[in-house]
């Protein structure tokens, strides 16, 4: 058994992730659920052989043994590109692989809210796509950036750890830089990018103070910056960016963020009602003057209220988006309730007690008000 064979089989079965560890069979994640790919469990020598194959070089395998984990990406014989994390657990080699589409999907095929089709037309500012690991953030961002690639004459720089989707330059010039290989860190790569004449910058993850600060500077100086965070809502994303900084600087950062933030998308992948795969559910915050004021004044708990009353701009809360998807028969009621930020409110919204023309607006005390849209 080789890693190449495993990846080829996984691709045939519509797998999103592969898990390899000693003592259990190789497992595939299909539509969000782990299943055994083979009947027999692997032994430590088996997983070590697969880890060596995954690392590709003796030097990288030695790095794995010394550090405990390595990240990389590789394209296999069937054309499937994978993101690999190879790591040590209890002294044994383990692998986690994420299968990536061989082609960057078009935005039109992802089931994204209509307002997101405006993102490739933005000229400057910051756009965040957030969500938990495995929520499809990389795919959404890749589809947006590739739309820019086919519709604008710009210079795009991506900073990724590792490079996942590989772009084929069309109207744009595209430079993809891998953290640890082409540049030391997101922060250093982002600082350097400002001297490389970019129009659009993709930051794989805005994880530290230096990266966030430089991204704000890039947006202020006329660049369009896309980034990701591991947050569940638009309001939480704003707080996460601000809270990275010491208290004495947070007022300044709120001011910068209020002037540069264009939109925040918080997404999750949910099983389809027909059982055929998964569908994306998105909360969208389109930043308007009212939201800029709330960010500036540190009143982020009120952002959700504003989302519910600015649907004309394309904003929508996660719970209301889930309700729409139930009515469209994209997902089941139970799935929507389990995925909701406020399950009780979702039950009321889906139980017939709330009109389809009504939206919930929560005040600062957590109670639910009603407003028409």
Beta strands, then each sheet from edge to edge (+ up, - down):
strand 1: 17-20
strand 2: 27-30
strand 3: 33-36
strand 4: 69-75
strand 5: 81-89
strand 6: 92-100
strand 7: 125-130
strand 8: 155-160
strand 9: 173-178
strand 10: 200-203
strand 11: 224-229
strand 12: 261-271
strand 13: 278-286
strand 14: 358-362
strand 15: 368-372
sheet 1: 3+ 2- 1+ 6- 5+ 4-
sheet 2: 9+ 8+ 10+ 11+ 7+ 12+ 13-
sheet 3: 14+ 15-
end
